[in-house]
Amino acid sequence: MKANVASMTLYSGRLVSQARLGRRTRSADARRRSGGAAVYPCRVDAAGREPAQVRAHADALPGRRIMRQCWRDVTFLHWRADPELVQPLMPAGIRPDVYDGSTWVGLIPFQMECAGPACGPNVPWLGRFAETNVRGYGVDARGRRGVVFLSLDASRLAVVLGARVALGLPYCWARMHVRKASGQVEYSSRRRWPQPRRSGGRIVIRPGAQREPGDPLADFLTARWGLHTRWLGRTLYVPISHEVWPLHDATLVAVDDSLLSAAGLRFLEGRAPDSVLWSPGVTTDFGLPYDAHRPSAD
């Protein structure tokens, strides 16, 4: 996928067309007139239950920590999408999360560091690798918001196999690199296994100034305190916790990537992303997974 970014305008961390820029500016004016309150639109389920409130800060993990990871040089590319087109990609019992009338899907490349068990030492070689995930955002019957991974490409085969067996996550083995030079960050990938082989491409961004906290869309896209996955016939929720994301505006220099299409999002081919953000990273703790139909891990 080669996106045309030349005709887009960067507005509040999001690449938007000139026609949509006017509508977004009017929306921002309306927020200022209302006192600047952050409003997070949400969809009510059949039982009348709303999704949990979006919060930039994580709660303490329920139960025991099982794993820790450091995510570094994280780029967030996001696209608006029709919830009906994304629903078939969700695990059983999960519906697409919605903001401003759309669900959102992300292409997130980064460098993994110091991955390992929460109470043990880091694994020097195995715990350091490049990764790119394609993800959507879902809500379960309890109103918990979470990430739904549609694919995760990583450069460590042992990690790929272990995550597939342990949690049913759709990890793929790929040749990947993250390079930093001349104020830019470049991510490259090429899938080795499974099909479709050679999926991947190249993303180049230029990080900009750090953003002030409190942007509702940025929080909706990044402040996710768990993930949903289908494993052995059950939909699980895996809680996570980390510090508040230090987010920066970013300029998309180049993108030529086929991972979205490979993950079932062919309808996004040729579209420039609606949001571009970058972060130096966070340190993340993972809790014990539990059935998504349960209220908590306790």
Number of C-alpha atoms within 10 A of each C-alpha: 19 15 15 13 20 9 10 18 16 19 16 17 22 23 25 21 16 12 9 12 17 12 11 14 12 11 12 13 12 12 14 11 10 10 8 12 11 13 14 14 17 16 17 11 15 8 7 8 12 17 21 12 14 23 16 20 15 17 12 11 18 14 13 12 17 15 17 23 21 18 22 18 21 21 31 21 25 23 20 18 19 15 16 12 13 19 17 13 18 20 20 16 15 25 23 29 26 22 18 12 14 15 22 25 27 24 21 18 30 26 23 20 21 19 23 19 17 17 10 10 10 17 13 11 11 16 17 20 19 23 28 27 22 24 20 26 25 27 26 23 19 17 19 25 27 25 25 25 24 24 21 22 28 29 23 20 16 12 17 20 16 13 14 15 13 9 16 15 21 20 24 27 23 27 18 23 19 18 12 13 8 6 9 16 20 21 24 22 27 22 21 19 17 13 10 15 14 16 21 26 18 18 21 20 21 20 22 17 10 14 15 9 13 13 14 17 19 21 19 21 20 17 22 22 23 20 22 31 25 20 16 9 7 15 19 24 28 20 27 24 22 21 14 17 19 14 25 19 21 26 20 23 14 16 22 15 22 21 27 23 17 17 19 16 18 13 12 17 14 14 13 24 24 19 25 26 27 29 21 16 20 18 17 16 21 23 22 17 21 18 17 24 14 12 12 15 17 7
